[in-house]
Amino acid sequence: MNATRQLFHALALAGWATAAVAASEVVFKDEGGKVCVEIGGQLFTEYHYQDVVRPYCEVAAGQGSQ
C-alpha cells in the first residue's frame, strides 16, 4: 500500500475515533503492518494494512473488559 493511501486511511480513522470520544486523548502507533489506536490510554482498535487481502480493523475488547 502506498504512503498516500496509508495516510488517507489513518486520517479516516482519526476522524472516526475523534468523533467517537472527543474528550479523550487519541494516539496512533504504527507497528509495521498495523496501526494501533488507543483512546484514553486503552487499545480501541488495530487497523491491519500489510500482508492482507483487504485492510481491516480488529475491534479490541469493550470498555471495562479485561
Buried (B, 14 or more C-beta within 10 A) or exposed (E): EEEEEBEEBBEEBBEBBEEEEEEBEBBBEEEEEBBBBBBEEEBBBBBBBEEEEEBEBEEBEEEEEE
